Amino acid sequence: MAEKNNWHFKILLGDDHSEHALAAVALLEDLPFASGTDITIFRVVNPNQSTDLMLIEDALNQTSNRLRKKGLHAKPELLLGFPTEKFLKYAEEQMPDLIIIGAKGLRATAGILVGGVAQQVVEYAPCPVLVVRAPYNGLRGIMLVMDGSSSSWQAVHFLGRLPLPVDARLWVMHVLPPPPIPMMILETSMGNVPIAFQDSGEAAALKAKEEKEGQALVDSTLVELQAMGKPAEGILKRGDAATEIMAVVKEQNIDLLITGSRGLSPIRSWMLGSVSRKLVHYSGCSVLVVRNLPPG
């Protein structure tokens, strides 16, 4: 996959030197950002950690030096306070193009899939967030989840700007809804009751229409990515969206999922859609959730 991308990113990297944070640094090193890309290496220390300040500053400087060797403009930022509050406030003030954060921090409760800070950041940050899981073994397989929503088209355009390793393989996946269940209305003394019956020509026509439209969506996305220098392969499945996506993640050894923050559901009370939330928590790989693209 040939990369030619001069977009200048401003990145906020969360680094508490945990296993997942170190994986985030390694992933960042593998993305061929332009020389001079601005990276703020961010750490928040709560008051009871103040005795460890020298060790924490040293860890931040280690990360800065690693990234500078890649030609990136890296600077550490150490603040005192509560991590989630400070992280989100800093992001709102600085408006980075991308936040990169480990899935779990040093003080994450054993057994949880995504730590409290990462969960809140991906839910409420004003920009795309990349949640990185350890162990990190490179970015060979990358998959964009496409549902036709404005949010997923934002993910397409962000992917067009994002520099990828030259040997990365890219897929686009769309999941059709579960097969329609033909229904008929039975009039009873208790009112109209919907009941299921065997497949019909009408149901088959609906399935064929969905498949045609789904394939057209995949194909148009592939054309869009090809025009942006991101050739990809298409995957069309049917069933529960999160379940089907996570199955393909395992089958294709996907290292990174890219998804919009919300799908086509009319529910707007959550910042993050239910499918995106499930993928962040349960997919088993790193996930990039895209919202609020930077101008340009």
C-alpha positions in Angstrom: 0.0 0.0 0.0 1.8 3.1 -1.2 1.6 6.0 1.2 1.8 9.6 0.1 0.3 11.8 2.8 1.4 15.3 3.8 -1.4 16.0 6.2 0.1 17.6 9.4 -1.4 15.9 12.4 -1.5 17.2 16.0 -1.6 14.2 18.3 -2.3 13.8 22.0 -0.8 10.6 23.4 -1.8 9.3 26.8 1.2 7.7 28.5 1.2 6.3 32.0 3.9 3.8 31.0 1.5 0.9 31.5 1.6 -2.2 29.2 -1.2 -0.7 27.0 0.4 2.8 26.9 3.7 1.3 25.7 1.7 -0.6 23.0 0.2 2.8 22.0 3.7 4.3 21.7 4.9 1.3 19.5 1.8 1.6 17.3 2.5 5.4 16.9 6.1 4.6 15.9 4.8 2.4 13.1 2.5 5.0 11.6 4.6 6.9 9.0 3.6 10.4 10.0 5.3 13.3 8.3 8.5 14.6 9.9 7.7 17.3 12.5 4.3 16.0 13.4 3.3 17.5 16.7 2.8 15.0 19.5 2.0 15.9 23.1 2.8 13.1 25.5 0.3 13.5 28.3 0.2 12.3 31.9 -1.9 13.3 34.8 -0.7 12.6 38.3 -3.2 12.6 41.2 -2.1 14.1 44.5 -1.1 10.8 46.2 1.4 10.2 43.4 3.4 13.4 43.9 6.3 11.6 45.5 6.8 9.7 42.2 7.2 12.9 40.1 10.8 12.4 39.2 10.2 8.8 38.0 7.1 9.9 36.0 9.0 12.8 34.4 11.8 10.4 33.4 9.3 8.0 31.9 7.7 10.8 29.8 11.1 11.9 28.6 11.9 8.4 27.6 8.8 8.3 25.4 9.6 11.8 24.0 13.1 10.6 23.0 11.8 7.5 21.3 9.4 9.6 19.2 12.0 12.3 18.4 14.2 9.6 16.9 11.4 9.0 14.4 11.6 12.7 13.4 8.4 13.6 15.3 8.1 16.8 17.3 7.3 15.3 20.7 6.9 17.2 24.0 5.9 15.9 27.5 3.0 17.5 29.4 2.6 16.6 33.1 -0.4 17.9 35.1 -1.7 17.4 38.6 -5.3 16.4 39.1 -7.8 13.7 38.2 -6.8 11.9 34.9 -10.1 11.8 33.0 -11.1 15.3 33.8 -7.7 16.8 32.9 -7.4 14.7 29.8 -10.8 15.7 28.4 -10.3 19.4 29.3 -6.9 19.4 27.7 -8.3 17.8 24.5 -11.1 20.4 24.4 -8.6 23.3 24.8 -5.9 22.0 22.4 -8.2 20.3 19.9 -5.8 17.6 18.6 -6.6 15.8 15.3 -6.1 12.4 17.1 -5.9 11.0 20.6 -4.0 7.8 21.1 -4.5 6.1 24.4 -3.9 2.6 25.9 -7.0 0.5 26.6 -6.1 0.1 30.3 -3.8 2.0 32.6 -1.6 1.1 35.5 -4.4 1.1 38.0 -7.1 -0.7 36.0 -9.1 -3.3 37.9 -8.1 -6.8 36.9 -10.4 -8.4 34.3 -11.9 -5.2 32.8 -11.5 -4.8 29.1 -11.2 -1.0 28.8 -10.0 1.2 31.7 -12.0 4.1 33.1 -9.9 6.8 31.6 -9.9 5.2 28.1 -13.6 4.5 28.3 -14.5 8.1 29.2 -12.1 9.6 26.6 -13.5 7.5 23.8 -17.0 8.4 24.8 -16.6 12.2 25.2 -13.4 13.4 23.5 -14.1 16.0 20.8 -12.0 14.3 18.1 -11.0 10.8 16.8 -9.7 8.4 19.5 -7.4 5.4 18.9 -7.7 2.9 21.8 -4.6 0.6 21.7 -4.5 -2.9 23.2 -1.5 -4.9 24.3 0.2 -7.0 23.2 1.0 -5.0 20.0 2.4 -7.0 17.1 2.3 -4.5 14.3 -0.4 -3.2 11.9 -0.7 -5.8 9.2 -4.5 -6.0 9.1 -6.7 -3.0 9.2 -10.5 -3.0 8.7 -12.9 -0.1 8.2 -16.5 -0.7 9.4 -18.9 1.0 7.1 -22.7 1.3 7.6 -23.5 4.3 5.4 -24.0 6.8 8.2 -22.4 10.2 8.2 -20.2 9.1 11.0 -18.8 6.2 9.0 -18.2 8.5 6.1 -16.2 10.6 8.4 -14.2 7.5 9.3 -13.6 6.9 5.5 -12.2 10.4 5.1 -10.1 10.3 8.2 -8.6 7.0 7.0 -7.8 8.8 3.7 -5.6 11.2 5.7 -4.1 8.6 8.1 -0.6 7.3 7.0 -0.4 3.6 7.1 2.5 1.1 7.0 3.4 0.2 3.4 2.7 -3.5 4.1 -0.7 -3.0 5.8 -3.6 -4.8 4.2 -6.9 -3.0 4.3 -10.5 -4.2 4.3 -13.9 -2.5 4.2 -16.7 -4.4 5.9 -20.5 -3.8 5.9 -23.0 -5.9 7.8 -26.5 -6.4 6.6 -29.3 -6.8 9.1 -30.4 -10.3 10.1 -32.6 -12.0 7.5 -36.1 -10.5 7.5 -38.8 -12.6 9.1 -41.9 -12.6 6.9 -44.9 -11.5 9.0 -48.6 -11.5 8.6 -51.3 -9.8 10.7 -53.9 -12.0 12.3 -57.1 -10.3 13.4 -58.4 -11.6 16.7 -60.9 -10.5 19.3 -57.8 -9.3 21.3 -56.7 -7.1 18.4 -54.2 -7.5 15.6 -51.4 -10.0 16.3 -48.3 -10.3 14.1 -47.2 -13.8 13.5 -44.3 -15.3 11.5 -44.8 -17.6 8.6 -42.6 -19.3 6.0 -40.4 -17.4 3.5 -42.1 -15.7 0.6 -41.2 -14.1 -2.6 -41.6 -10.7 -0.9 -39.1 -11.6 1.8 -36.6 -12.9 -0.9 -37.0 -9.7 -2.8 -36.2 -7.7 0.3 -33.1 -9.7 1.0 -31.9 -9.3 -2.6 -32.5 -5.5 -2.4 -30.5 -5.3 0.9 -27.7 -7.3 -0.6 -27.5 -5.2 -3.7 -27.5 -1.9 -1.7 -25.0 -3.3 0.8 -22.6 -4.4 -2.0 -23.0 -0.9 -3.7 -22.1 0.7 -0.4 -19.0 -1.4 -0.1 -18.0 -0.8 -3.7 -18.5 3.0 -3.4 -16.3 3.0 -0.3 -13.6 1.0 -2.0 -13.7 3.5 -4.9 -13.4 6.4 -2.5 -10.4 4.9 -0.7 -8.7 4.0 -3.9 -8.9 7.6 -5.0 -7.2 8.6 -1.7 -4.4 6.1 -2.3 -5.8 3.4 0.1 -6.7 0.3 -2.0 -8.8 -2.1 0.0 -10.9 -5.3 -0.3 -14.6 -5.6 0.5 -16.4 -7.9 2.9 -20.2 -8.2 3.1 -21.9 -10.2 5.8 -25.3 -10.5 7.3 -26.3 -10.8 11.0 -25.7 -9.0 14.2 -23.2 -6.3 13.3 -20.8 -6.5 16.3 -20.9 -10.3 16.3 -20.1 -10.6 12.6 -17.3 -7.9 12.8 -15.6 -9.6 15.7 -15.7 -12.9 13.9 -13.9 -11.4 10.9 -11.4 -9.7 13.2 -10.4 -13.2 14.4 -10.5 -14.8 10.9 -8.4 -12.1 9.2 -6.1 -11.4 12.2 -7.2 -7.7 12.2 -4.9 -5.5 14.2 -6.9 -2.3 13.9 -10.6 -1.6 13.5 -11.8 1.8 12.3 -15.4 2.9 12.9 -17.5 5.9 13.1 -18.7 7.0 16.5 -22.4 6.5 15.7 -24.4 4.4 13.2 -27.8 4.9 11.6 -29.7 4.4 14.8 -32.0 7.4 15.7 -30.9 7.2 19.3 -28.8 10.3 20.1 -28.6 10.2 23.9 -25.2 8.4 23.8 -22.1 10.0 22.3 -21.0 6.5 21.1 -23.2 4.1 19.2 -23.9 0.6 20.6 -21.9 -1.2 17.9 -18.9 1.1 18.3 -19.0 0.7 22.0 -19.1 -3.1 21.7 -16.1 -3.1 19.3 -14.0 -1.0 21.7 -14.7 -3.3 24.6 -14.9 -6.8 23.0 -13.2 -6.9 19.6 -9.8 -7.9 21.1 -7.8 -5.5 18.8 -7.1 -1.8 18.7 -10.0 0.4 17.7 -10.0 3.9 16.1 -13.3 5.7 16.8 -13.8 8.7 14.4 -15.8 11.8 15.2 -15.5 15.5 14.5 -12.9 15.5 11.7 -10.4 18.4 11.7 -10.9 20.9 8.9 -9.2 20.4 5.6 
